[in-house]
Amino acid sequence: MRIEDVKKNMERKVKFNGAEYFLTGCILRKTKGKFYYQAELLDLTERAVLIVALDKVESG
């Protein structure tokens, strides 16, 4: 997923590693002078939150 797609997919189902999750947030981080985005995904079946690379998430 690109950063431009985050707003329209917030609180909607998205796919990561072939499974469906809800996109609940987007995080901007800086490490060693480089910026990158991460997605916050909610897994309702496990009642867990995953933090993954934004570019690995697909629109539902």
SVG drawing of the C-alpha trace seen along z (x, -y; Angstrom):
<svg xmlns="http://www.w3.org/2000/svg" viewBox="-14 -12 36 28">
<polyline fill="none" stroke="black" stroke-width="0.4" points="0.0,0.0 1.2,-3.5 0.9,-6.3 -1.7,-8.0 -4.0,-5.0 -4.0,-5.0 -6.8,-7.5 -9.3,-5.8 -8.5,-2.4 -8.6,-3.4 -10.9,-1.2 -11.5,1.1 -10.4,4.6 -6.9,5.0 -4.7,8.0 -1.4,8.9 0.3,12.3 -3.0,13.6 -5.0,12.9 -7.6,10.1 -7.1,7.4 -8.5,3.9 -6.2,1.0 -6.3,-1.1 -3.3,-3.4 -0.2,-4.5 3.1,-5.2 6.0,-7.3 9.4,-6.3 13.0,-7.5 15.9,-5.1 19.5,-6.0 18.4,-9.1 15.8,-7.3 12.1,-7.7 9.7,-4.8 6.0,-4.0 4.4,-1.1 0.8,0.0 -1.1,0.8 -3.4,3.8 -6.1,5.1 -6.6,8.9 -10.1,9.4 -9.9,13.2 -6.7,13.1 -7.5,9.8 -4.1,8.6 -2.4,5.6 0.3,6.1 2.8,3.5 4.1,4.2 5.7,2.5 3.1,0.4 4.3,1.6 3.5,5.2 -0.2,4.4 -2.8,4.7 -6.1,2.9 -9.1,5.2"/>
</svg>
